[in-house]
Amino acid sequence: MNLQQYKKIILPLLAILFIISFYFFFTLTDPILFWIDVAVIACCIFLGRKFLKKD
């Protein structure tokens, strides 16, 4: 598989993970889990921007 095929697989998975994390962002009350969730959201945004960036 080349990089373009990986991007087609990874980007939807990142979007699903982002949506699930965004849901937990509003429902979690434990501070440690909240900050882990914030880190996951930031990672999804960073990787999504990196994969969508045109080289």
PyMOL Python script that loads the backbone (N, CA, C, O; Angstrom):
from pymol import cmd

cmd.read_pdbstr("""\
ATOM      1  N   MET A   1       0.844  -1.190   0.000  1.00  0.00           N
ATOM      2  CA  MET A   1       0.000   0.000   0.000  1.00  0.00           C
ATOM      3  C   MET A   1       0.884   1.246   0.000  1.00  0.00           C
ATOM      4  O   MET A   1       1.889   1.319   0.708  1.00  0.00           O
ATOM      5  N   ASN A   2       0.492   2.203  -0.797  1.00  0.00           N
ATOM      6  CA  ASN A   2       1.257   3.445  -0.801  1.00  0.00           C
ATOM      7  C   ASN A   2       0.651   4.435   0.191  1.00  0.00           C
ATOM      8  O   ASN A   2      -0.349   4.150   0.849  1.00  0.00           O
ATOM      9  N   LEU A   3       1.270   5.583   0.277  1.00  0.00           N
ATOM     10  CA  LEU A   3       0.878   6.569   1.288  1.00  0.00           C
ATOM     11  C   LEU A   3      -0.538   7.093   1.067  1.00  0.00           C
ATOM     12  O   LEU A   3      -1.253   7.348   2.036  1.00  0.00           O
ATOM     13  N   GLN A   4      -0.956   7.258  -0.183  1.00  0.00           N
ATOM     14  CA  GLN A   4      -2.298   7.773  -0.459  1.00  0.00           C
ATOM     15  C   GLN A   4      -3.371   6.804   0.044  1.00  0.00           C
ATOM     16  O   GLN A   4      -4.406   7.237   0.550  1.00  0.00           O
ATOM     17  N   GLN A   5      -3.134   5.515  -0.089  1.00  0.00           N
ATOM     18  CA  GLN A   5      -4.100   4.537   0.399  1.00  0.00           C
ATOM     19  C   GLN A   5      -4.162   4.552   1.921  1.00  0.00           C
ATOM     20  O   GLN A   5      -5.238   4.403   2.502  1.00  0.00           O
ATOM     21  N   TYR A   6      -3.014   4.732   2.568  1.00  0.00           N
ATOM     22  CA  TYR A   6      -3.013   4.835   4.026  1.00  0.00           C
ATOM     23  C   TYR A   6      -3.789   6.065   4.483  1.00  0.00           C
ATOM     24  O   TYR A   6      -4.521   6.007   5.471  1.00  0.00           O
ATOM     25  N   LYS A   7      -3.631   7.171   3.771  1.00  0.00           N
ATOM     26  CA  LYS A   7      -4.352   8.393   4.132  1.00  0.00           C
ATOM     27  C   LYS A   7      -5.855   8.194   4.021  1.00  0.00           C
ATOM     28  O   LYS A   7      -6.611   8.705   4.848  1.00  0.00           O
ATOM     29  N   LYS A   8      -6.296   7.459   3.012  1.00  0.00           N
ATOM     30  CA  LYS A   8      -7.731   7.213   2.840  1.00  0.00           C
ATOM     31  C   LYS A   8      -8.290   6.347   3.961  1.00  0.00           C
ATOM     32  O   LYS A   8      -9.481   6.421   4.265  1.00  0.00           O
ATOM     33  N   ILE A   9      -7.451   5.537   4.572  1.00  0.00           N
ATOM     34  CA  ILE A   9      -7.881   4.687   5.685  1.00  0.00           C
ATOM     35  C   ILE A   9      -7.772   5.437   7.007  1.00  0.00           C
ATOM     36  O   ILE A   9      -8.680   5.375   7.836  1.00  0.00           O
ATOM     37  N   ILE A  10      -6.668   6.142   7.206  1.00  0.00           N
ATOM     38  CA  ILE A  10      -6.392   6.774   8.499  1.00  0.00           C
ATOM     39  C   ILE A  10      -7.270   7.993   8.754  1.00  0.00           C
ATOM     40  O   ILE A  10      -7.718   8.195   9.883  1.00  0.00           O
ATOM     41  N   LEU A  11      -7.529   8.811   7.734  1.00  0.00           N
ATOM     42  CA  LEU A  11      -8.312  10.029   7.954  1.00  0.00           C
ATOM     43  C   LEU A  11      -9.730   9.755   8.465  1.00  0.00           C
ATOM     44  O   LEU A  11     -10.163  10.432   9.398  1.00  0.00           O
ATOM     45  N   PRO A  12     -10.473   8.795   7.898  1.00  0.00           N
ATOM     46  CA  PRO A  12     -11.790   8.502   8.493  1.00  0.00           C
ATOM     47  C   PRO A  12     -11.697   7.964   9.920  1.00  0.00           C
ATOM     48  O   PRO A  12     -12.548   8.270  10.755  1.00  0.00           O
ATOM     49  N   LEU A  13     -10.667   7.163  10.202  1.00  0.00           N
ATOM     50  CA  LEU A  13     -10.494   6.664  11.567  1.00  0.00           C
ATOM     51  C   LEU A  13     -10.193   7.810  12.532  1.00  0.00           C
ATOM     52  O   LEU A  13     -10.692   7.822  13.658  1.00  0.00           O
ATOM     53  N   LEU A  14      -9.381   8.770  12.096  1.00  0.00           N
ATOM     54  CA  LEU A  14      -9.110   9.947  12.925  1.00  0.00           C
ATOM     55  C   LEU A  14     -10.380  10.756  13.156  1.00  0.00           C
ATOM     56  O   LEU A  14     -10.599  11.272  14.252  1.00  0.00           O
ATOM     57  N   ALA A  15     -11.214  10.868  12.130  1.00  0.00           N
ATOM     58  CA  ALA A  15     -12.463  11.616  12.271  1.00  0.00           C
ATOM     59  C   ALA A  15     -13.390  10.937  13.280  1.00  0.00           C
ATOM     60  O   ALA A  15     -14.013  11.609  14.102  1.00  0.00           O
ATOM     61  N   ILE A  16     -13.481   9.621  13.219  1.00  0.00           N
ATOM     62  CA  ILE A  16     -14.320   8.882  14.169  1.00  0.00           C
ATOM     63  C   ILE A  16     -13.776   9.040  15.585  1.00  0.00           C
ATOM     64  O   ILE A  16     -14.539   9.283  16.520  1.00  0.00           O
ATOM     65  N   LEU A  17     -12.466   8.905  15.744  1.00  0.00           N
ATOM     66  CA  LEU A  17     -11.843   9.081  17.056  1.00  0.00           C
ATOM     67  C   LEU A  17     -12.064  10.495  17.580  1.00  0.00           C
ATOM     68  O   LEU A  17     -12.298  10.685  18.774  1.00  0.00           O
ATOM     69  N   PHE A  18     -11.992  11.487  16.698  1.00  0.00           N
ATOM     70  CA  PHE A  18     -12.214  12.879  17.084  1.00  0.00           C
ATOM     71  C   PHE A  18     -13.646  13.086  17.572  1.00  0.00           C
ATOM     72  O   PHE A  18     -13.865  13.756  18.581  1.00  0.00           O
ATOM     73  N   ILE A  19     -14.610  12.523  16.873  1.00  0.00           N
ATOM     74  CA  ILE A  19     -16.019  12.671  17.268  1.00  0.00           C
ATOM     75  C   ILE A  19     -16.272  12.004  18.614  1.00  0.00           C
ATOM     76  O   ILE A  19     -16.946  12.575  19.471  1.00  0.00           O
ATOM     77  N   ILE A  20     -15.741  10.806  18.807  1.00  0.00           N
ATOM     78  CA  ILE A  20     -15.909  10.114  20.086  1.00  0.00           C
ATOM     79  C   ILE A  20     -15.237  10.898  21.209  1.00  0.00           C
ATOM     80  O   ILE A  20     -15.806  11.045  22.291  1.00  0.00           O
ATOM     81  N   SER A  21     -14.040  11.396  20.959  1.00  0.00           N
ATOM     82  CA  SER A  21     -13.324  12.174  21.974  1.00  0.00           C
ATOM     83  C   SER A  21     -14.048  13.471  22.288  1.00  0.00           C
ATOM     84  O   SER A  21     -14.091  13.898  23.442  1.00  0.00           O
ATOM     85  N   PHE A  22     -14.618  14.100  21.267  1.00  0.00           N
ATOM     86  CA  PHE A  22     -15.353  15.344  21.483  1.00  0.00           C
ATOM     87  C   PHE A  22     -16.591  15.092  22.345  1.00  0.00           C
ATOM     88  O   PHE A  22     -16.957  15.931  23.169  1.00  0.00           O
ATOM     89  N   TYR A  23     -17.237  13.932  22.155  1.00  0.00           N
ATOM     90  CA  TYR A  23     -18.373  13.571  23.007  1.00  0.00           C
ATOM     91  C   TYR A  23     -17.916  13.418  24.460  1.00  0.00           C
ATOM     92  O   TYR A  23     -18.544  13.957  25.371  1.00  0.00           O
ATOM     93  N   PHE A  24     -16.821  12.682  24.673  1.00  0.00           N
ATOM     94  CA  PHE A  24     -16.317  12.492  26.029  1.00  0.00           C
ATOM     95  C   PHE A  24     -15.809  13.788  26.646  1.00  0.00           C
ATOM     96  O   PHE A  24     -15.799  13.929  27.869  1.00  0.00           O
ATOM     97  N   PHE A  25     -15.387  14.739  25.809  1.00  0.00           N
ATOM     98  CA  PHE A  25     -14.919  16.035  26.291  1.00  0.00           C
ATOM     99  C   PHE A  25     -15.998  16.716  27.134  1.00  0.00           C
ATOM    100  O   PHE A  25     -15.692  17.375  28.128  1.00  0.00           O
ATOM    101  N   PHE A  26     -17.249  16.554  26.735  1.00  0.00           N
ATOM    102  CA  PHE A  26     -18.350  17.196  27.453  1.00  0.00           C
ATOM    103  C   PHE A  26     -18.958  16.323  28.544  1.00  0.00           C
ATOM    104  O   PHE A  26     -19.727  16.825  29.364  1.00  0.00           O
ATOM    105  N   THR A  27     -18.636  15.032  28.578  1.00  0.00           N
ATOM    106  CA  THR A  27     -19.265  14.148  29.555  1.00  0.00           C
ATOM    107  C   THR A  27     -18.340  13.707  30.687  1.00  0.00           C
ATOM    108  O   THR A  27     -18.820  13.272  31.734  1.00  0.00           O
ATOM    109  N   LEU A  28     -17.037  13.809  30.501  1.00  0.00           N
ATOM    110  CA  LEU A  28     -16.109  13.347  31.540  1.00  0.00           C
ATOM    111  C   LEU A  28     -16.040  14.335  32.700  1.00  0.00           C
ATOM    112  O   LEU A  28     -16.061  15.551  32.508  1.00  0.00           O
ATOM    113  N   THR A  29     -15.959  13.786  33.898  1.00  0.00           N
ATOM    114  CA  THR A  29     -15.813  14.630  35.081  1.00  0.00           C
ATOM    115  C   THR A  29     -14.483  14.398  35.793  1.00  0.00           C
ATOM    116  O   THR A  29     -14.063  15.225  36.602  1.00  0.00           O
ATOM    117  N   ASP A  30     -13.821  13.286  35.501  1.00  0.00           N
ATOM    118  CA  ASP A  30     -12.526  12.991  36.123  1.00  0.00           C
ATOM    119  C   ASP A  30     -11.440  13.836  35.455  1.00  0.00           C
ATOM    120  O   ASP A  30     -11.304  13.794  34.233  1.00  0.00           O
ATOM    121  N   PRO A  31     -10.668  14.598  36.224  1.00  0.00           N
ATOM    122  CA  PRO A  31      -9.684  15.505  35.608  1.00  0.00           C
ATOM    123  C   PRO A  31      -8.607  14.806  34.777  1.00  0.00           C
ATOM    124  O   PRO A  31      -8.206  15.317  33.731  1.00  0.00           O
ATOM    125  N   ILE A  32      -8.137  13.649  35.230  1.00  0.00           N
ATOM    126  CA  ILE A  32      -7.078  12.954  34.490  1.00  0.00           C
ATOM    127  C   ILE A  32      -7.601  12.485  33.136  1.00  0.00           C
ATOM    128  O   ILE A  32      -6.943  12.676  32.114  1.00  0.00           O
ATOM    129  N   LEU A  33      -8.778  11.876  33.127  1.00  0.00           N
ATOM    130  CA  LEU A  33      -9.356  11.428  31.863  1.00  0.00           C
ATOM    131  C   LEU A  33      -9.677  12.607  30.953  1.00  0.00           C
ATOM    132  O   LEU A  33      -9.562  12.505  29.731  1.00  0.00           O
ATOM    133  N   PHE A  34     -10.081  13.726  31.549  1.00  0.00           N
ATOM    134  CA  PHE A  34     -10.371  14.924  30.764  1.00  0.00           C
ATOM    135  C   PHE A  34      -9.126  15.385  30.017  1.00  0.00           C
ATOM    136  O   PHE A  34      -9.205  15.693  28.828  1.00  0.00           O
ATOM    137  N   TRP A  35      -7.982  15.439  30.688  1.00  0.00           N
ATOM    138  CA  TRP A  35      -6.766  15.910  30.035  1.00  0.00           C
ATOM    139  C   TRP A  35      -6.237  14.892  29.032  1.00  0.00           C
ATOM    140  O   TRP A  35      -5.635  15.275  28.030  1.00  0.00           O
ATOM    141  N   ILE A  36      -6.450  13.608  29.282  1.00  0.00           N
ATOM    142  CA  ILE A  36      -6.100  12.598  28.280  1.00  0.00           C
ATOM    143  C   ILE A  36      -6.958  12.799  27.040  1.00  0.00           C
ATOM    144  O   ILE A  36      -6.473  12.690  25.914  1.00  0.00           O
ATOM    145  N   ASP A  37      -8.227  13.092  27.252  1.00  0.00           N
ATOM    146  CA  ASP A  37      -9.142  13.342  26.142  1.00  0.00           C
ATOM    147  C   ASP A  37      -8.725  14.586  25.363  1.00  0.00           C
ATOM    148  O   ASP A  37      -8.776  14.588  24.133  1.00  0.00           O
ATOM    149  N   VAL A  38      -8.321  15.624  26.049  1.00  0.00           N
ATOM    150  CA  VAL A  38      -7.845  16.840  25.375  1.00  0.00           C
ATOM    151  C   VAL A  38      -6.609  16.515  24.531  1.00  0.00           C
ATOM    152  O   VAL A  38      -6.471  17.017  23.416  1.00  0.00           O
ATOM    153  N   ALA A  39      -5.721  15.685  25.054  1.00  0.00           N
ATOM    154  CA  ALA A  39      -4.524  15.296  24.302  1.00  0.00           C
ATOM    155  C   ALA A  39      -4.891  14.494  23.054  1.00  0.00           C
ATOM    156  O   ALA A  39      -4.276  14.670  22.002  1.00  0.00           O
ATOM    157  N   VAL A  40      -5.879  13.624  23.163  1.00  0.00           N
ATOM    158  CA  VAL A  40      -6.315  12.836  22.006  1.00  0.00           C
ATOM    159  C   VAL A  40      -6.920  13.750  20.944  1.00  0.00           C
ATOM    160  O   VAL A  40      -6.655  13.576  19.755  1.00  0.00           O
ATOM    161  N   ILE A  41      -7.728  14.718  21.363  1.00  0.00           N
ATOM    162  CA  ILE A  41      -8.317  15.666  20.414  1.00  0.00           C
ATOM    163  C   ILE A  41      -7.219  16.463  19.713  1.00  0.00           C
ATOM    164  O   ILE A  41      -7.263  16.647  18.497  1.00  0.00           O
ATOM    165  N   ALA A  42      -6.244  16.931  20.471  1.00  0.00           N
ATOM    166  CA  ALA A  42      -5.143  17.694  19.876  1.00  0.00           C
ATOM    167  C   ALA A  42      -4.345  16.835  18.893  1.00  0.00           C
ATOM    168  O   ALA A  42      -3.930  17.315  17.838  1.00  0.00           O
ATOM    169  N   CYS A  43      -4.137  15.583  19.237  1.00  0.00           N
ATOM    170  CA  CYS A  43      -3.411  14.670  18.359  1.00  0.00           C
ATOM    171  C   CYS A  43      -4.187  14.436  17.064  1.00  0.00           C
ATOM    172  O   CYS A  43      -3.595  14.418  15.985  1.00  0.00           O
ATOM    173  N   CYS A  44      -5.492  14.260  17.161  1.00  0.00           N
ATOM    174  CA  CYS A  44      -6.321  14.066  15.966  1.00  0.00           C
ATOM    175  C   CYS A  44      -6.243  15.283  15.056  1.00  0.00           C
ATOM    176  O   CYS A  44      -6.119  15.145  13.839  1.00  0.00           O
ATOM    177  N   ILE A  45      -6.316  16.469  15.640  1.00  0.00           N
ATOM    178  CA  ILE A  45      -6.242  17.693  14.840  1.00  0.00           C
ATOM    179  C   ILE A  45      -4.865  17.812  14.181  1.00  0.00           C
ATOM    180  O   ILE A  45      -4.766  18.130  12.996  1.00  0.00           O
ATOM    181  N   PHE A  46      -3.809  17.558  14.950  1.00  0.00           N
ATOM    182  CA  PHE A  46      -2.449  17.664  14.416  1.00  0.00           C
ATOM    183  C   PHE A  46      -2.222  16.678  13.274  1.00  0.00           C
ATOM    184  O   PHE A  46      -1.721  17.058  12.216  1.00  0.00           O
ATOM    185  N   LEU A  47      -2.587  15.420  13.482  1.00  0.00           N
ATOM    186  CA  LEU A  47      -2.361  14.414  12.445  1.00  0.00           C
ATOM    187  C   LEU A  47      -3.233  14.661  11.224  1.00  0.00           C
ATOM    188  O   LEU A  47      -2.789  14.468  10.092  1.00  0.00           O
ATOM    189  N   GLY A  48      -4.475  15.086  11.446  1.00  0.00           N
ATOM    190  CA  GLY A  48      -5.351  15.399  10.324  1.00  0.00           C
ATOM    191  C   GLY A  48      -4.799  16.521   9.474  1.00  0.00           C
ATOM    192  O   GLY A  48      -4.807  16.436   8.246  1.00  0.00           O
ATOM    193  N   ARG A  49      -4.320  17.573  10.116  1.00  0.00           N
ATOM    194  CA  ARG A  49      -3.724  18.693   9.368  1.00  0.00           C
ATOM    195  C   ARG A  49      -2.455  18.258   8.645  1.00  0.00           C
ATOM    196  O   ARG A  49      -2.185  18.697   7.527  1.00  0.00           O
ATOM    197  N   LYS A  50      -1.681  17.390   9.294  1.00  0.00           N
ATOM    198  CA  LYS A  50      -0.438  16.918   8.679  1.00  0.00           C
ATOM    199  C   LYS A  50      -0.733  16.064   7.446  1.00  0.00           C
ATOM    200  O   LYS A  50      -0.058  16.195   6.424  1.00  0.00           O
ATOM    201  N   PHE A  51      -1.733  15.196   7.537  1.00  0.00           N
ATOM    202  CA  PHE A  51      -2.065  14.337   6.404  1.00  0.00           C
ATOM    203  C   PHE A  51      -2.723  15.110   5.269  1.00  0.00           C
ATOM    204  O   PHE A  51      -2.539  14.765   4.102  1.00  0.00           O
ATOM    205  N   LEU A  52      -3.485  16.146   5.593  1.00  0.00           N
ATOM    206  CA  LEU A  52      -4.181  16.904   4.560  1.00  0.00           C
ATOM    207  C   LEU A  52      -3.310  17.980   3.922  1.00  0.00           C
ATOM    208  O   LEU A  52      -3.681  18.558   2.901  1.00  0.00           O
ATOM    209  N   LYS A  53      -2.163  18.245   4.517  1.00  0.00           N
ATOM    210  CA  LYS A  53      -1.265  19.267   3.982  1.00  0.00           C
ATOM    211  C   LYS A  53      -0.711  18.799   2.640  1.00  0.00           C
ATOM    212  O   LYS A  53      -0.237  17.671   2.509  1.00  0.00           O
ATOM    213  N   LYS A  54      -0.777  19.668   1.664  1.00  0.00           N
ATOM    214  CA  LYS A  54      -0.278  19.310   0.334  1.00  0.00           C
ATOM    215  C   LYS A  54       1.222  19.541   0.280  1.00  0.00           C
ATOM    216  O   LYS A  54       1.712  20.610   0.641  1.00  0.00           O
ATOM    217  N   ASP A  55       1.932  18.542  -0.168  1.00  0.00           N
ATOM    218  CA  ASP A  55       3.399  18.642  -0.247  1.00  0.00           C
ATOM    219  C   ASP A  55       3.826  19.131  -1.618  1.00  0.00           C
ATOM    220  O   ASP A  55       5.020  19.279  -1.877  1.00  0.00           O
TER     221      ASP A  55
END
""", "prot")
cmd.dss("prot")
cmd.show_as("cartoon", "prot")
cmd.util.cbc("prot")
cmd.orient("prot")
